[in-house]
Amino acid sequence: MLLPPLLPIVFLAWNTATVSDGIYTIKLEARDKANNKDAGSIDWHTVTVNNTPDNMDQCKKDGWKSFFSPTFMSQGDCVSWVQAKGKAWGLDRR
């Protein structure tokens, strides 16, 4: 019997604003109702957290609203921060 493909299900949300920029490795482990697992039940994923803008394009189209460290009051604030490479600012502008 052919089973239908599994659809991705979001079961975890991670607020990356609470961690520093960098590369993180996340271990995912699946278990059944009886708490059983096997070697195929474990998967590792590497994610890159980037809470700061690297270029002015990331500030456009409301992109400035998605940054948390630092936060910005407007697109202009975000662009200014990028141009100064953050040196002239504190971490929080709100």
QUILIN-V971389 format. One record per residue. N is the residue number from 0. SS is DSSP state (H for helix, E for strand, L for the rest). OMEGA is omega in degrees with one decimal (* if undefined). Layout:
n=N ss=SS omega=OMEGA
n=N ss=SS omega=OMEGA
This chain:
n=0 ss=L omega=-179.9
n=1 ss=L omega=179.3
n=2 ss=L omega=177.3
n=3 ss=L omega=178.6
n=4 ss=L omega=178.4
n=5 ss=L omega=176.1
n=6 ss=L omega=178.2
n=7 ss=L omega=179.0
n=8 ss=L omega=177.2
n=9 ss=L omega=-179.5
n=10 ss=L omega=-179.0
n=11 ss=L omega=173.4
n=12 ss=L omega=-178.4
n=13 ss=L omega=176.9
n=14 ss=L omega=-175.6
n=15 ss=H omega=176.9
n=16 ss=H omega=-177.8
n=17 ss=H omega=-179.1
n=18 ss=L omega=178.2
n=19 ss=L omega=174.1
n=20 ss=L omega=177.8
n=21 ss=E omega=-179.9
n=22 ss=E omega=-178.7
n=23 ss=E omega=175.1
n=24 ss=E omega=-177.4
n=25 ss=E omega=177.3
n=26 ss=E omega=176.3
n=27 ss=E omega=-177.6
n=28 ss=E omega=-179.9
n=29 ss=L omega=177.2
n=30 ss=L omega=176.1
n=31 ss=L omega=-175.6
n=32 ss=L omega=179.5
n=33 ss=L omega=178.9
n=34 ss=L omega=178.0
n=35 ss=L omega=174.6
n=36 ss=L omega=174.0
n=37 ss=L omega=-176.8
n=38 ss=H omega=179.3
n=39 ss=H omega=-178.2
n=40 ss=H omega=-176.7
n=41 ss=E omega=178.5
n=42 ss=E omega=179.6
n=43 ss=E omega=177.6
n=44 ss=E omega=176.3
n=45 ss=E omega=178.5
n=46 ss=E omega=176.5
n=47 ss=E omega=176.7
n=48 ss=E omega=178.9
n=49 ss=L omega=-178.7
n=50 ss=L omega=-179.5
n=51 ss=L omega=179.7
n=52 ss=L omega=178.5
n=53 ss=L omega=-179.8
n=54 ss=L omega=-175.2
n=55 ss=H omega=179.8
n=56 ss=H omega=179.1
n=57 ss=H omega=179.0
n=58 ss=H omega=-175.3
n=59 ss=L omega=176.9
n=60 ss=L omega=179.3
n=61 ss=L omega=176.7
n=62 ss=H omega=180.0
n=63 ss=H omega=-178.8
n=64 ss=H omega=-174.2
n=65 ss=H omega=-178.7
n=66 ss=L omega=-175.2
n=67 ss=L omega=-178.0
n=68 ss=L omega=12.9
n=69 ss=L omega=170.8
n=70 ss=E omega=-176.8
n=71 ss=L omega=177.9
n=72 ss=L omega=-176.5
n=73 ss=L omega=175.4
n=74 ss=H omega=179.0
n=75 ss=H omega=176.7
n=76 ss=H omega=-179.0
n=77 ss=H omega=179.4
n=78 ss=H omega=178.7
n=79 ss=H omega=179.6
n=80 ss=H omega=179.6
n=81 ss=H omega=-178.6
n=82 ss=H omega=179.6
n=83 ss=H omega=-176.4
n=84 ss=L omega=174.9
n=85 ss=L omega=-173.1
n=86 ss=L omega=-174.8
n=87 ss=L omega=-173.0
n=88 ss=L omega=165.8
n=89 ss=L omega=-177.6
n=90 ss=L omega=-173.9
n=91 ss=E omega=-179.0
n=92 ss=L omega=-178.0
n=93 ss=L omega=*
